[in-house]
């Protein structure tokens, strides 16, 4: 169905880009259990695994032991508490992401693609998708604020590296799913037009005070980036950029949409580290 998608009034190039992406990466299969990607039966490394290999090693047991000595309770108490909070945050984040995906389809004339978890929130006769969390209100605000120069291309779309045999292959191919893709069209200078990758983030914080205070950095060759979520997301969105560039598409930006608990959001531009990734992977 998505291969026949078109948004009313969109520029011709946007329709062509959407079709090219969907037709190019249509053999990639994602299995929810274990969060695994397969291409013609072969498992591909996920983008999250690629990015985390550059994070500093995290000894959970040692950190929990030290935390218990400092704050009381047992190591097991803190491990359970952290895992509980992590599962809660991950589950909430998934539901908010599905709301964000559904809002993208709804705002662009395709309510039939609203996710299963959001169908009860959809009021068809009003064309409403009703938010039930403050971070979902943040999603609505993002869409309300979106400039008309940004044209929706795709939501929740899977891509993988190594798709183009005429482009030098990486030693470590991977697959991943970006949240949103837009085409920015500059009406005055078309040379400035191009794709912008967006990703929703629901973290309590993106920056890590400890890493910044003690200059704890990512592993080489990204030792110029702090060991924190913001840096890993910098790598993540550049990983999404590489497969798009490999099929001849022009990517001009990467942005995080940081959804807040107060119903607002922050849009953060990320640097391009694709060349460093290509040399490293």
N, C-alpha and C positions, 0 to 999 in steps of 0.2 A: 504493500500500500504506500509506504513512504517514498518509493521510487517514482510515484506519480504525483508527488506533492507539488503544489504551487500556491503561492500567497498572492492574493489579489493586489494588483498594482505594483508588484515588485519589478525591479529592473531585470531585463532579460539575462544579464550575466549571473544574477543571483540564482535563477532557476537552473542555469547550466552548471554552476558550481555545485549546487545541491545534488543534481543528478550524477555528476562526475564522482562525487564522494561516495554516494550510496552504491553506485554500480561498481566502483573500484574495490571497496572493502566488504562486499556482500558475502564473501565466503567465510568471514571471521565468525566464530561461534563462541558465545560466552555462556559459561555454566555458573549459576549463582552459588551453588555449593562449592566452597573452597575458593571462590572468586578466580576462576580459571578461564583462560582463552585458548581456543584451538583453531588452527588453520589446516584444513584438509587432514585432520586427525593428529596433527603435531601440536603439542602444547607450547605456547609462547609465554615468555616471562611477562609479568604484568608491570605496568609503569610504576606502581607503588613499590614493587620490589627493586626496580632500577634506582629509584630516588633514595630509598632507605639504605642502599649499600654505601652511600656517601655520608650517612649520619654516624656520629660517634657511637661506639658500642655501649649498650645500656644493660648494666648488670642489675636486674630488678631485685634479686634476693639481697644483694649487698646494700642497695639503696634502702630497701625496706627495713633491713636490720639496723642501719644507722638511724633511720627515721624513728624507729621504735625506741631506740636508746635516748633520743632527744625529746620525743613527744609522748612517750609512754605507750602502753598496749604492747602487743606482740608483733613480730614480723608478719605472721599469718593474718592478723587483724588488718594491717595496712594493705597487704596484698589483696585480700578480699574486698576491702573498701575501694581500692583503686580499680579493680576489675569490674566491680558493680557500677561505679561511676562511668567507666569507659563504655560498658555495654549500654548504659542509659543514654550516653551522649551519641554513640554510634547509631542506635536505633532511632533516636530523635532526628539525627542528621539525615538518615536515609529517608524518613518520611517528609522532611522539609525539602530535600532534593526532589522527591517525586512530586511535591506540590509545585516546585519551580519548573520542572519539566512540563507538568500539566498546564501551568499558566502560559508557558511558551506556545504550546499547541493551541490553546484557547484564544490567546490574543492574536494568533495568526490564522484563524478561521478553520481550525481542525479539532473541534471538541471530541471527535471520535477517537483521538489518540490520548485522551486523558487517562492517566494511570489508574489501575484497579483501586489503589488505596484512596484515590481522590474522587471517585465516582459519586460517593454519597455527599460530597461537598459541592457538586455541580448542580446548579439550578438552571435548567435548560431554557425556560421561558424568559429568564432575565439575563442569561449568558453570564451568570455569576459563578465564580469558584470561591467559596467561602473559607476564609482562613480560620484555623482553630488554634494557632500558636502565634506568638508575637513575631517569630522569625518568618512566618508565612506572610504576615503583614509587611515585613521588610521586602519580601519578594515582590509584592504588589507595588510597593513604592518604587522599587527599581524599574519595573515596567512602565509605571506612570511617568517616570523621569526620563525615559529613554529618548534621545534625540531622533528626529525623523531621518537623519542621515545614516542611521544604523538600521540595516535591513536584516531581518531574521533569516538564517540559513537552515540550521538544524539544532536539535536538542538531543542530549543523551545518545551520542553517536560513537561507534567503535571504529578505531583505526589501528593500523599496525605498521611497523617499519619493515623495510626490505621489499615493498610491494613493486617497486619499479626496477626491473633488471638492468636498466641503463644507468642507474645511479649506484655509486660505490656503496656496497653493503656494509652494515655494521657487524662487528664480531658478535654482538649480543643483541639480537632482534627482540622486539617486545610488542605488546599490544595494550591499549588503554581506551578509556571512554571519556570524552570531554562533555561538560554539562551544556554549554551553549556556544554557538558559532554565529557571528554576525559579519555582514559585509558593510564596511564603511565606504560610502560613496561621496567623494568630494565633488561637488557640482562645478567648482571653478577650476580644479586641476586634477584630472583623472589619474595622473601619475601618483597621486597621494592616496588613491583608493586601494582597498585591500581587506583581507579578512582579519578579524579580531576574535581571539579565543577568550571566552569567559568561563569562570568556574565558581560556583557557590561554595562558600565556606561557613561553617557554623561553630567553629572553635570558640571557646571562652576567650582565648587570646591567641594571637599569631606570633607574637614575639616572646622570647624567653629572657627574663631579667638576669638569670644566673649566667647564661651564655654571654650576654652583653657585658656583664660586670667583670667576668673572668676571661673574656676573649676566647670562649670555647667555639671553635669553628668546625665547619664540615670537613670531611676528609679530602685530600687532593684529588682532582685539581681545583676543587671548589673551596679552598681554604680562605678565600676572601669573603665567604658568606658565613654568618653566624649559624650555629647548630640549633635551629629552631624551625617551627612549622613554615614560616614565611619563606625561608630559603628552600625547603623541600618543595614547596609549591612553585617556586621559581623554576626548579628543575622539571617539575611535573608538566607545566604548561609548555615549556620548550620541547619536552618529549612529544607532546601532542602536535606541535608545530612541524616537526621533522617529516612525518608521513604525508602531511598536506603539501609541504614544499616539494617532496619527492615526486608528486604527481603534477607538478607545475603550477601550484597555486601560491599566491603571494600573501604572506601573513605579515601584518604590520603592527600587531599588538597582542599583548597577553594581559588579562586583567582578572583580579579576584573580586568577587562580590561578597564582602564580609557581612553576613547577616547578623544583626544585633538583637539582644533580648528586649530592647525598648522599642522595637518596630522600625528602627532605622537601618541603614546599611552604609558601608564604606567601600568605595571603589578604589582598588589599589593596582597601579600599573607595575608590571614585573619586567625585569631586564631580560634580554634575549641571550640565552646561553647555549643556543643550538650548536654553534661551531665547536665549542668546548666539549659538548656531549658527543658530537660526531667523532672527534679525535680520541675520546676516552672509551666509548662503548665498543 
